[in-house]
């Protein structure tokens, strides 16, 4: 077939293939949008794929302004939204006080009405994004007013009505005053992420999560600061406000992926990576992926509980990331089991990385770990207090091959990763 001189070879490819290329290019926020400026035809075909990226809004106002600028026909392509919920500006009350001070006898605007107006405006804005399946709601991390508590509760309830088919929800910031009951309206929910604290008791939380038949992924991401209320002690608050416990984990029978990130002061006890929680996961036959990222090294008792759990489970993907993770710990506590297919593990330096790879290679030579297909050694200098934990923005590049093992190596400022395909 002869291609006319005025038609670029790219446009001779099937439309489906071109769309796949656009998807790969624009799927990640790390990629730029320069391709859209290549020519008019590419912009016409590919512009909609740009809207499949996660849309991140730092406030309700930024969402409203964005909706005013974007062509309405492109909004249906938005599937993932992140929204920081800011408090309502109450300065309008001062203006009405001044205007009504003289002669006006009309009813004065009340704070509850301002919150109601904002809630309705937010609802009308979100229904313009009908295809959203993943959403992140970020609450204020600073001190919150009682009015904000009530407003945020209504936002969460409204979300469950606007997006009843939501597949993933992430709750970030201070959600400790919020009730998790709204989750029961999300019957198709597959993934939940929160910090394990709310106003909902652990018993009620267990019932809520157990009712979500499709919930297969749970992420617990602890805050830098623990919940505080007056002069209550840290331990007292844990007893009163911790919504997630081992008993809660025990009720999520279909759990396939469990992730714990603990970024807490070194003087504080662990919240979720505990012997109790690990014991509660023993009978979860569907659990195939476990990710542990800590800001301090776990004690021997917890590591022994992890060993027992891994021996009894069929974990295929394991991620271990904490300070001072010595290669010999992997051997001592038998943390690399025969069912494992993918391993992400912290390596402090090049020596530890080589020791880990050598140990795995030796086991494979004698017929063990034959199912292991990928090893990623990670290193990070992201600090939390005096501790170091990894980040999740991982990239790999560069290749090499030796004795049937392919190495992908990436070195950059915040992270180093040795990515090994076996």
HELIX and SHEET records of a PDB file:
HELIX    1   1 UNK A    9  UNK A   12  5                                   4    
HELIX    2   2 UNK A   15  UNK A   26  1                                  12    
HELIX    3   3 UNK A   34  UNK A   37  5                                   4    
HELIX    4   4 UNK A   40  UNK A   50  1                                  11    
HELIX    5   5 UNK A   60  UNK A   69  1                                  10    
HELIX    6   6 UNK A   72  UNK A   77  5                                   6    
HELIX    7   7 UNK A   91  UNK A  100  1                                  10    
HELIX    8   8 UNK A  111  UNK A  126  1                                  16    
HELIX    9   9 UNK A  146  UNK A  162  1                                  17    
HELIX   10  10 UNK A  180  UNK A  185  5                                   6    
HELIX   11  11 UNK A  202  UNK A  211  1                                  10    
HELIX   12  12 UNK A  234  UNK A  241  1                                   8    
HELIX   13  13 UNK A  246  UNK A  251  1                                   6    
HELIX   14  14 UNK A  275  UNK A  280  1                                   6    
HELIX   15  15 UNK A  300  UNK A  312  1                                  13    
HELIX   16  16 UNK A  327  UNK A  332  1                                   6    
HELIX   17  17 UNK A  350  UNK A  365  1                                  16    
SHEET    1   A14 UNK A  55  UNK A  57  0                                        
SHEET    2   A14 UNK A  80  UNK A  84  1                                        
SHEET    3   A14 UNK A 134  UNK A 138  1                                        
SHEET    4   A14 UNK A 168  UNK A 172  1                                        
SHEET    5   A14 UNK A 191  UNK A 194  1                                        
SHEET    6   A14 UNK A 217  UNK A 221  1                                        
SHEET    7   A14 UNK A 257  UNK A 262  1                                        
SHEET    8   A14 UNK A 289  UNK A 294  1                                        
SHEET    9   A14 UNK A 317  UNK A 321  1                                        
SHEET   10   A14 UNK A 342  UNK A 346  1                                        
SHEET   11   A14 UNK A 374  UNK A 380  1                                        
SHEET   12   A14 UNK A 415  UNK A 421 -1                                        
SHEET   13   A14 UNK A 405  UNK A 411 -1                                        
SHEET   14   A14 UNK A 400  UNK A 402 -1                                        
SHEET    1   B 2 UNK A 383  UNK A 384  0                                        
SHEET    2   B 2 UNK A 387  UNK A 388 -1                                        
END                                                                             
